[in-house]
């Protein structure tokens, strides 16, 4: 009698602690990510977009060599559209995920969604056109990795739009989550590099992005995201096991460290100067 009474309580306590852990660690990751993304978007606008508007695109070379291509205005316009649309979709994507907006402000959600999908398409097409016209600094492997990313982003944007157009709302949610997992790829690319530089001092990174770490990163910044998205979409079916809550909590804590250190590195050495000068002075 004693055993059968007390064991379920222990199991419930263990499960409850797991739920609390994943709740707070996920909130920690969410807040860190949104702050970092806002800073990243401000940097893109203050550096790349501002330089293009002022016809000073050669300044792009200071941020990422190989972007400025004065003999091809189409390539320049393509990458500019990629930058400006890409800096907006991350924030819009987070807004679309907020439950209260989806439920209580459905018209706002729909209009933001239309803009979001259009800008995702522009981001993808702009990046793909630039790669086809000029290529990337890292050569064939980076070309393949970034082209695949752009194609997947465009495909998921189209599926997100078509499913809601045909009122397939359950399937629409699935494709919207997949789309968001790709949208944050550009930001995650910086976070992983920032964490790598902070922890490993840029081991196996080359200035022309041909090191083995660079070659891994051209696929790593978006393929694992899709895997995580698929796990999340199936989480309701597997979350009954309390151990998974603790596993995901540790994963969230690890992501929090990566986002925090990655943001610190890029803000200190790249973002802060342009954000302060263009936004606050």
Secondary structure, DSSP 8 states (H G I E B T S, - for coil): -HHHHHHHHHHHHHHHHHHHHHHHHHHHHHHHHHHHHHHHHHHHIIIIIHHHHTT-GGGHHHHSTT---TT-HHHHHHHHHHHHHHHHHHHHHHHHH-HHHHHH-HHHHHHHHHHHHHHHHHHHHHHHHHHHHT--TT-HHHHHHHHHHHHHHHHHHHHHHHHHHTT-HHHHHHHHHHHHHHHTHHHHHHHHHHHHHHHHTTTT--TTS-SHHHHHHHHHTTHHHHHHHHHHHTHHHHTTSHHHHHHHHHHHHHHHHHHHHHHHHHIIIIIHHHHHHHH--
